[in-house]
Amino acid sequence: MKVILKQSVSKVGKEGQVVNVKDGFARNYLFPRGMAVVADKAQMGALARRNAKADAKLAETKHEAEALAEKLHGQSVEIEGHVGKDTGKLFGAITSQDIADAIKAKFGVDVEKRVILLSHPIKQLGNHSVDIDVHRQVDIRLHVKVYDPELGADSKKSGKKEAAPAAPVAEPVVESAPEAEAVEA
């Protein structure tokens, strides 16, 4: 189904783009949340008029977006989070607002939380890549390091919890393996 995106959607497209998505995804996710409309003839005409107005405005803002991208692209911010004793999961989550606040604190730049594209809130320690859509033609990739100050300096560097052992992973049982060994022997 062809839809017109009303806002940027992570891993789908940017605002104003016409994209093909599966019918169920459009009906059950995009339409109820107001993220897209069906790309029929009337909506395509409205999109063309809207794009003509937006192009003039975007030409002015592209220079500012490129300057911001030059300053932020590839940079990293550190955000403090607290994890459970045995689980290694964060209490709460790191949201786009937390990332916007960290960018403001470190770089002195105001970034709206709606342009930070997080498909899901960050719920674990470690390094995470986040995309920022500041302009239709300018994207920024920012690295977010989530650490727990109670775990010490090592968790801030590595982004991993030291005390929590990894959960054992069960090996898949292969019934034909003993027969294969007998044939080879």
Sequence and secondary structure as in RCSB ss.txt:
>XXXX:A:sequence
MKVILKQSVSKVGKEGQVVNVKDGFARNYLFPRGMAVVADKAQMGALARRNAKADAKLAETKHEAEALAEKLHGQ
SVEIEGHVGKDTGKLFGAITSQDIADAIKAKFGVDVEKRVILLSHPIKQLGNHSVDIDVHRQVDIRLHVKVYDPE
LGADSKKSGKKEAAPAAPVAEPVVESAPEAEAVEA
>XXXX:A:secstr
 EEEESS BTTTB TT EEE  HHHIIIIITTTTSEEE  HHHHHHHHHHHHHHHHHHHHHHHHHHHHHHHHTT 
EEEEE  B TTT EEEEEE HHHHHHHHHHHH     GGGEE SS EEESEEEEEEEEEETTEEEEEEEEEE GG
G HHHHHH S SS           TTHHHHHHHH 
